[in-house]
Amino acid sequence: MLFHATRLQDVRLIEFEPAEDERGYFARTFCDREFAAAGLATVFVQHSISHTTRTGNVRGMHFQSDLWCCRHLH
């Protein structure tokens, strides 16, 4: 993630760095560790985004044995 200063006090432009391949891309748009390193406070641990360009393509499957071990917002 890239944090750019702006002319506005306490306002930063946050640019994500997508990992791209033939299927599309995946990028973290929010990361607690990186925001803290930039001096920004947050309660989110991480936020990510993916975009798949081909219809019917599956990027990955995830298995969880505990229902609450990894919560997702939909």
Residue frames as a rotation matrix with the C-alpha (Angstrom) as fourth column:
MET 1
0.585 0.811 0.000 0.00
0.811 -0.585 0.000 0.00
0.000 0.000 -1.000 0.00
LEU 2
-0.553 -0.729 0.403 1.20
0.734 -0.656 -0.179 3.47
0.395 0.197 0.897 -0.85
PHE 3
0.394 0.619 -0.679 0.30
0.852 -0.523 0.019 6.51
-0.344 -0.586 -0.734 1.26
HIS 4
-0.372 -0.466 0.802 0.53
0.769 -0.639 -0.015 9.90
0.520 0.612 0.597 -0.44
ALA 5
-0.557 0.128 -0.821 0.38
0.539 -0.696 -0.474 13.26
-0.632 -0.707 0.318 1.32
THR 6
0.108 0.626 0.772 -2.19
0.922 -0.353 0.158 15.79
0.372 0.695 -0.615 0.12
ARG 7
-0.590 -0.275 0.759 -2.56
0.131 -0.960 -0.246 19.53
0.797 -0.046 0.603 0.52
LEU 8
0.422 0.815 0.396 -5.27
-0.409 -0.218 0.886 18.89
0.809 -0.536 0.241 3.13
GLN 9
-0.433 -0.587 0.684 -4.13
-0.860 0.040 -0.510 18.47
0.272 -0.809 -0.522 6.71
ASP 10
-0.494 0.124 0.861 -4.43
-0.533 0.739 -0.412 14.87
-0.687 -0.662 -0.299 7.99
VAL 11
0.712 0.702 -0.001 -5.73
-0.405 0.409 -0.817 13.65
-0.574 0.582 0.576 4.59
ARG 12
-0.480 -0.875 0.065 -3.80
-0.488 0.328 0.809 11.03
-0.729 0.356 -0.585 2.64
LEU 13
0.417 0.473 -0.776 -4.39
-0.902 0.321 -0.289 9.38
0.112 0.820 0.561 -0.71
ILE 14
-0.105 -0.383 0.918 -4.11
-0.514 0.811 0.280 5.63
-0.852 -0.442 -0.282 -0.24
GLU 15
0.219 0.061 -0.974 -3.14
-0.958 0.203 -0.203 3.62
0.185 0.977 0.103 -3.30
PHE 16
0.554 -0.037 0.832 -3.32
-0.334 0.905 0.263 -0.16
-0.762 -0.423 0.489 -3.30
GLU 17
-0.346 -0.761 -0.548 -0.83
-0.907 0.122 0.404 -2.32
-0.241 0.637 -0.732 -5.17
PRO 18
0.671 0.732 0.122 -2.69
-0.674 0.670 -0.311 -5.10
-0.309 0.126 0.942 -6.98
ALA 19
-0.560 -0.680 0.473 -1.14
-0.351 0.712 0.608 -8.52
-0.751 0.175 -0.637 -7.60
GLU 20
0.327 0.713 -0.620 -2.30
-0.840 -0.082 -0.537 -9.29
-0.434 0.696 0.572 -11.13
ASP 21
-0.711 -0.462 0.530 -2.42
-0.057 0.789 0.612 -12.41
-0.701 0.405 -0.587 -13.26
GLU 22
-0.953 0.298 -0.045 -4.46
-0.026 0.067 0.997 -13.68
0.301 0.952 -0.056 -16.20
ARG 23
-0.363 0.863 -0.351 -7.53
0.890 0.433 0.142 -14.10
0.275 -0.261 -0.926 -13.96
GLY 24
0.668 0.552 0.499 -7.64
0.335 -0.822 0.461 -10.51
0.665 -0.141 -0.734 -12.73
TYR 25
-0.356 -0.829 0.432 -6.16
-0.142 -0.409 -0.901 -9.05
0.924 -0.382 0.028 -9.54
PHE 26
0.551 0.382 -0.742 -6.13
0.725 0.223 0.652 -9.20
0.414 -0.897 -0.154 -5.75
ALA 27
-0.365 -0.681 0.634 -5.15
0.160 -0.717 -0.678 -6.28
0.917 -0.146 0.371 -3.54
ARG 28
-0.211 0.245 -0.946 -5.23
0.974 -0.030 -0.226 -5.31
-0.084 -0.969 -0.232 0.09
THR 29
0.031 0.294 0.955 -7.11
0.392 -0.882 0.259 -2.06
0.919 0.367 -0.143 0.39
PHE 30
0.547 0.136 0.826 -6.75
-0.655 -0.545 0.523 -1.86
0.521 -0.827 -0.209 4.14
CYS 31
0.248 -0.516 -0.820 -4.12
0.507 0.790 -0.344 -3.25
0.826 -0.331 0.457 6.53
ASP 32
0.971 0.199 -0.135 -3.86
0.207 -0.402 0.892 -2.35
0.123 -0.894 -0.432 10.21
ARG 33
0.346 -0.921 -0.178 -0.07
0.749 0.157 0.643 -2.81
-0.564 -0.356 0.745 10.30
GLU 34
-0.391 -0.523 0.757 0.55
0.896 -0.405 0.182 -0.58
0.212 0.750 0.627 7.26
PHE 35
0.461 0.603 0.651 -1.91
0.352 -0.798 0.490 2.09
0.815 0.003 -0.580 8.41
ALA 36
0.912 -0.161 -0.377 -0.22
0.349 -0.180 0.920 2.19
-0.216 -0.970 -0.108 11.84
ALA 37
-0.036 -0.992 0.121 3.20
0.904 0.019 0.428 2.52
-0.427 0.125 0.896 10.19
ALA 38
-0.376 -0.016 0.926 1.83
0.667 -0.699 0.259 5.54
0.643 0.715 0.274 8.28
GLY 39
-0.996 -0.046 -0.081 0.55
0.091 -0.643 -0.760 7.06
-0.017 -0.765 0.644 11.53
LEU 40
-0.389 0.921 -0.028 -3.10
-0.673 -0.264 0.691 6.27
0.628 0.288 0.723 10.80
ALA 41
-0.796 0.183 0.577 -5.38
-0.431 0.499 -0.752 4.73
-0.426 -0.847 -0.318 13.43
THR 42
-0.243 0.753 -0.612 -8.03
-0.767 0.236 0.596 2.12
0.593 0.614 0.520 12.67
VAL 43
-0.042 0.299 0.953 -10.04
-0.798 0.564 -0.212 -0.72
-0.601 -0.770 0.215 14.13
PHE 44
0.905 0.320 -0.281 -9.96
-0.426 0.666 -0.612 -2.86
-0.009 0.673 0.739 10.97
VAL 45
0.331 -0.803 0.495 -7.28
-0.024 0.518 0.855 -5.53
-0.943 -0.295 0.152 10.78
GLN 46
-0.825 -0.565 0.016 -7.26
0.011 0.012 1.000 -5.91
-0.565 0.825 -0.004 6.99
HIS 47
0.413 0.902 -0.122 -9.50
-0.183 -0.049 -0.982 -5.31
-0.892 0.428 0.144 4.01
SER 48
-0.711 -0.666 0.224 -8.91
0.037 0.283 0.959 -6.85
-0.702 0.690 -0.177 0.59
ILE 49
0.392 0.791 -0.470 -10.47
-0.578 -0.185 -0.794 -6.75
-0.715 0.583 0.385 -2.83
SER 50
-0.628 -0.546 0.555 -10.27
0.163 0.604 0.780 -9.11
-0.761 0.580 -0.290 -5.77
HIS 51
0.265 0.659 -0.704 -11.51
-0.722 -0.348 -0.598 -8.84
-0.639 0.667 0.384 -9.32
THR 52
-0.391 -0.313 0.865 -11.82
0.263 0.863 0.431 -11.79
-0.882 0.396 -0.255 -11.67
THR 53
-0.494 0.105 -0.863 -12.04
-0.684 -0.660 0.311 -11.01
-0.537 0.744 0.398 -15.37
ARG 54
-0.795 0.169 -0.583 -13.23
-0.376 0.617 0.691 -14.36
0.476 0.769 -0.427 -16.69
THR 55
0.166 0.940 0.299 -16.76
-0.964 0.091 0.249 -15.67
0.207 -0.329 0.921 -16.13
GLY 56
0.891 0.307 -0.334 -16.81
-0.242 0.944 0.222 -18.99
0.383 -0.117 0.916 -14.26
ASN 57
-0.034 -0.979 -0.200 -13.24
0.013 0.199 -0.980 -18.68
0.999 -0.036 0.006 -13.01
VAL 58
0.933 0.246 -0.263 -12.56
0.240 0.119 0.963 -19.68
0.269 -0.962 0.052 -9.39
ARG 59
0.378 -0.824 0.422 -9.67
-0.586 -0.566 -0.581 -17.86
0.717 -0.028 -0.696 -7.71
GLY 60
-0.759 -0.639 -0.126 -9.42
-0.278 0.494 -0.824 -20.02
0.588 -0.590 -0.553 -4.64
MET 61
0.422 0.861 -0.283 -11.38
-0.031 0.325 0.945 -21.97
0.906 -0.390 0.164 -2.09
HIS 62
-0.534 -0.564 0.630 -11.00
-0.611 -0.257 -0.749 -21.65
0.584 -0.785 -0.207 1.67
PHE 63
0.140 0.526 -0.839 -11.78
0.350 0.766 0.539 -24.22
0.926 -0.369 -0.077 4.36
GLN 64
-0.435 -0.202 0.877 -12.55
-0.707 -0.526 -0.472 -23.29
0.557 -0.826 0.087 7.95
SER 65
-0.540 0.219 -0.813 -13.07
0.413 0.911 -0.028 -25.88
0.734 -0.351 -0.582 10.65
ASP 66
-0.522 0.366 -0.771 -14.34
0.723 -0.290 -0.627 -23.30
-0.453 -0.884 -0.113 13.15
LEU 67
0.304 0.776 0.552 -17.30
0.948 -0.304 -0.094 -21.20
0.095 0.552 -0.828 11.99
TRP 68
0.982 0.170 -0.079 -15.91
0.183 -0.964 0.193 -18.00
-0.043 -0.204 -0.978 13.52
CYS 69
0.264 -0.957 -0.120 -12.17
0.733 0.118 0.669 -18.37
-0.626 -0.265 0.733 12.91
CYS 70
-0.864 -0.502 0.033 -12.26
0.401 -0.647 0.648 -15.89
-0.304 0.573 0.761 10.01
ARG 71
0.105 0.963 -0.249 -15.14
0.541 -0.266 -0.798 -13.44
-0.834 -0.051 -0.549 9.65
HIS 72
-0.794 -0.290 0.534 -16.01
0.607 -0.336 0.720 -11.86
-0.029 0.896 0.443 6.32
LEU 73
-0.277 0.714 -0.643 -18.16
-0.148 -0.693 -0.706 -8.88
-0.949 -0.101 0.298 5.43
HIS 74
-0.606 0.135 0.784 -20.36
0.749 0.429 0.505 -9.44
-0.268 0.893 -0.361 2.39
